[in-house]
Amino acid sequence: MLRIRALAVAAAFATVALTAAPAVSAPADDPSIAAALDAPARTGAVPPALLHAMQRDLGLSPQAAAERVAREGRAAAVRGALTRALGDRWAGAWIDGPQAELVVATTDASAARAITAHGGRAIVVRHPLKTLDQAKAALDRASRRAAPEATPLWYVDVRANTVVVQSADDARTGAFLEQAGVDRALVRVERATAAPRPLADLHGGDAYYIDNAARCSIGFPVTQNGQPGFVSAGHCGQPGSNATASDGSSIGVFQGSTFPGNDWSWVAADPGWTAQPQVNDYAGGAVTVGGSTEQSVGGSVCRSGSTTGWHCGTVEEQNATVNYQEGSVYGVTRTDVCAEPGDSGGSFISGNQAQGVTSGGSGDCSSGGETYFQPVNPILSTYGLTLATG
């Protein structure tokens, strides 16, 4: 598990080119699509520490890092508007290429033509995202009845318009798919290359401690009816567990926690603590959180944790299911960002937008790896929390 730490460039948003689908004969005059492509961009200052980490981990120049954050902010606004405009025709979207283009998938050729006519980039696919999400939900239900064997991960791959199921044993995975009743035409089985685990650690460090034993990292400061606190990973502690600072002083008590199933928790802080809208940048400063707009697949994301500090990468898939030895965790986002034990619970952020809390993964920050985070918005909704923003 990843352990918690107390939380102690202005960029102009560029227009996102969203490209052409195969030629279709339907008219390209859908006003709802045109309006979606003109959605106002998310704005806000980009913290220098985040830009530095993106330069290091994504191999970007300072200007390219700032421009990428700007384009991704624009893409987030357009993606949300197109999701509503397309409805059942929506098949997902992702960030593509060094210019951070937003690619939109739709099952409707006329919608693709309309997107293209208004300067966007679109492709026509077979399955709406709703259908793929329903297939993944069937796998989730089956895993609740019986933990799958040799099937560590599954997720919807919007870029391939399919549900990917990782497998270490084809026969066992095939039996699990049959039990779930999933249409095999919606599924692609891939060989599993690593066994994910919660990134647990019982060593000391600049973090918060659970019952004077395990260490985790704070996700995001929050309030509940005015009381300050923070969210973190569920595997870090149980309701009633005590959270303390590195100097032994009390922070507060876990009020809610779920693991497995989900991997989230929240701690109510003692009097005297303040929920600052900031994330430690491990460079002597802090990143101010401006909101919690979800990043797109393919978009950049950075992680802050008490073991390895700041590391960045990209969002690989959303709404994945990861199967740890302790059980399945649903609805996580898969990234190629590295993490290590003690980083559990720590912040994932894109630009100044909170994304989620670190759950687990494989590999490390020396050889590389992948990490999963539990999106922050469902945590806030579950516990009735308000994200601290500034």
N, C-alpha and C positions, 0 to 999 in steps of 0.2 A: 504494500500500500504506500501511497505517497503522503508525506506528512506536511503539516501546516505551518506557515510562517505568519506572524502578525503583519498587517498591512501598514505600515507606517504612512510639427512643422506644418504649421498650417499648410494644407494642401488644397488646391483648387480641384474641383471634381470635373473630370473630363467626360465627354460624351462617350458612351459605350456603343461600339458597333456590334449589333446583335445578329449570319450571312445567309447565303442564298440556299434555299431548298431546291429540289428538282423542279423543273418547270411544271406548272399546273394550269388548268384552264379557268379556275374559279376567279371571280373578281377580287381585287385586293383593296377593298374600301371599308373594312370593318372599323368603325369609329372607336370601339372599345379597345382594340389593339393599338390603334394610333395613339390613343390617350395613355395607354400603359407604357408605350415606348417614350413618352414625354414625362414620365413620373419624376417628381423632384428628387434630386440626389440627397443622400445622407451627407451631412456636413459635420465638420469638427476638426480640431487640431490633432495632428498625428504626433505622438510623443517621440522625441529623438531616440530614446532607448529602444523603442520598438523598431524604428527604422534601422538602427545599427544592427539589431539582431537579424532582421530580414536581409540586410546586406551580407552578413556573415553566413547565414544558413541557406539562403536562396541564391547567393552569388550575384547580387544586384548592386548596381552603382547607387549612390545616394539619390540621384534624380530618378532612376528607374524604380527604386523602392517607394518613393513618394508618389510617383505616377501610378504605380500598381495599386496602392491603397486608395487613391482617388477613383480609379476605374472600378475597383471592386465595390466601393461605396455606391457608385452610380448603378452598378449591376444589381446590387441588393434591392434597390428601390424598384428597378424595372422588373426584376424577377417576381417580386411580391405582387406588383400590379398585373403582370401577365398571368400569374396563377389564378387570380380572380377573374380576369377577362376570358380565359380559355375554359375554365371549369373542367368538365369531364374530358375535354380535348387536351388537357395539360399532361405532359409526359416527363416533366422535369427540366432542369437547366444546369449548366456547369460553366466554370471559367476555363478558357482554353488559351494556350500559347503565351508567349512572352508579353504580348500586348493586353493580356487579361480580357479577352473578348468573352462576352456572355453568349453561349450557344443555347438556343431554346428548342426543345423537342416537343412535337405535337403529333397527334394522330390524324389531324385534319389538314389535308393538302391546301385547302383554301386559306386556313389560318396561317400556314407557313408562307403562302404567297403574300398575305397581308403584312406579315412581319418583315419579309424581305423588301416589299414595296416601300416600307417606312424606314428603311435603313438598318434593319436587324439581320441577324444570322439565325436561320432556323433549319431544322431537319424534320423529315416525316418518318415516324416510327410506327410499329405495329400495335404496341400495348400502351394504354394510358397508365400514368403513374398509379392511379387508384387500383387498377388490377394487380400490378406488381406489389403494391403495399398490402393488398388483401392476401396474396400468396405468402408473403413474409409473415403476416399476422397468423396464418394457419400454422406455419412452422413454429412460431412462438407459442401458440396454444398447445401444440403437440409436445413441446419441450417442458411445459408445465406439468403435463401428465406423466412424463417419463424423461429423465435427463438423457439427451442424445449421447451415444458413444462414438468417439472418433470423428466428431463433427464440431470443430471448435468455433466456427463463425459462419454467419450468413448475413446478407445485406442486399438491398436493391442497388444495382449498378445502373444509374440513369444513363450513363454514356453508352452502355451496351444494350440498354432496354431489356434487362433480364434480372432475375434473382440469382445471385452467386452463392453457392453453398460450398464451403471448404470441407475437405474430407481427408482423413488419414486412413480410411478403410472404405472402399467403394461399396462393399456388400452391406456393411452396417449403415452407411449413409443412405443407400437405396432403400433399405428397410424403413428407415426413419421417414424418408420422403413419402413412401407408400402409406405409412401410418398417418402422416399429416394430411393425406389426400390432396396434395398439391399437383396441379397440372405440370407434368414434366416439360412441356413445351415452354414453360415460363422460367425454367431453371437451367443454370449451367454449373456443373460440379467441377471444382478445381482442387488440385492437390494441396493439402495443408502443409506449410513449411515450418511452422512454429506453433508451440503450445502457449497461448496467452495465459497470464496469471495476474492477479492483483499485485501491484507493486508495493509489497509490504516491507517495513523496515522497523527494527527495534533499536536502532542506534541513535545517538544524540545528534544535535545540529541546531541551526537557527530556524526554529520551527515551533509548533505547538505540540503538546504531548497529551496523550489520552491515558488517564488513570496512572500517571507517572511511569508509563511503560512505552507504548507505541508512539511513533511520531508521524504526523501528517502535515499537509500544507493547506493553508486557508484558500478557499475558492474565491468567493466574493463577499464583502460586507453587505449586510442587509438590515432591514428593520421589520418588526412586526408590531403594529399598533404603537409605534414609537420606541419599542425596545430594540436596542442594537444587538447584532449577532453576525454570524457568517454561515455560508453554506460550504459543504465539503463533500467528500465521498462517504458513502454509507458504510463501507468496510472499515472506516477509521474508528468508529465507535458506536455504541448502542445507546438508546435513550437512558438517561441517568448517569452515563459516563462523564467524568470530569475532564475538562480541557484546561491545561495550564500553559503558561509561557515558559520560555527557556530559562528564566530566572526563578521558576517555581511558583510565581504568583498565579492566582486563579484567573482564568478568562471567563469560564462559565460552564454550562451543563448542556449536553446533547438533549434536545427536545424531541427530535424525530430522526429516524434512521431506517433505511431499507437496503438490504443486501443479503442474498442475490435478488433477482427480479429487476430491481433498479439498483443503482449504486449512488445514493445521495443521502445527505443528512443536513441538519441545521443545528447550530449551537446558539443558545441565548446567552448573551454576555452579561457579566455582573455590572452593577452601577460603577460609573467611572470610565467605562470604555465607550468609544465613539466609533460609529460605523463610517469610516472615511471612504469616499468613492475612489479608491486607489489600489493599484496592484504593484508590489515591489518589483522594480526593474533590475535588481541585482547589479546596478551600476551607480549606486549612491543616490538614486531618485525613485520616482514612482510614475506610473501611467494612470491618468485619470480616466475613469469609466464614464462613458457618455450615454450608454444604452445597452440593448441586448438584441439588436437586429442580427438574424442568423446569416452566417457566411454561406456562399455557394460552394458546391462541390468544385474542386479545382482551385479555390481561392486560398489565399495565404492565411495562416493562423500561427500564433505564438503562444508559448506556454511558460508560466512562471512556477517554479517549485523550489522547495527548501534544500534539495540535494544538488541539483544541477543548474539552478538559476534559470536564465532565459534561453529558450531554443525555439526555432521557427521551422515551418514546413508548409504543407498544404493539406486541405481537406480531401480525403480520398473517397469516402462514402458517408452517407447519413442514414440514420434509422437502421443501424446494423444490430445484430444479436451476437454477443460474444459469450462463449461457454467456458468459464473458469472451472477449476476443479471444485470450487465451492458451489457452483450452480450457474445458471444462465442469467445474463444481464441484457435487458432489452432497450432498444432505442438509443444506442450510443452512436457517436460519430467517430469514424476511423480516420486517423491521420498518419502521416509519415514523420511526425515529430518524435524525437527520442525522449525517453524519461527513464528514471531509475527509482528503486525503492526509497521512500521518503518524499517523493514528489506527489504522492497520492493526494487527491483533493484539491490540488493547486489549480490556478486560473488558466483557462484558455481564452485568448482574446484576439480579435481581428480589428486593426486600427484602434479605435477607442470603444469598440462594441464587445461586451461580454459574450462569450460563447458557451462555456461550460466548465465542469470540474473534472480533473484528471481521474480516471478509473484504473486502468491497467494497461498492459501491453506486452511486448516481447523485445528483446535486444537491450541495448544500453546506449549511452551517449558517446562511447568510444568507437564501437563498431557500427552503430546505427540501429534502427528498429522502427516499430510502429506503436502508437499509443491511442487509446480510446478515451473519449470524454463523454460524460453525461451532460446533455444540453441544459443550460441554466434555466430557460423559461419554464419547462415543466416542473422544476424544483420550486421555483417561486410560486407557481400556481398551486402545487400540492400543499404547501405549508402556509399559503397566504402571506407571502413575504414581499417586501418592496426592495428592489435593488438600489443600493446607494450609488447615485450618479452625481456628476458635477460638471 
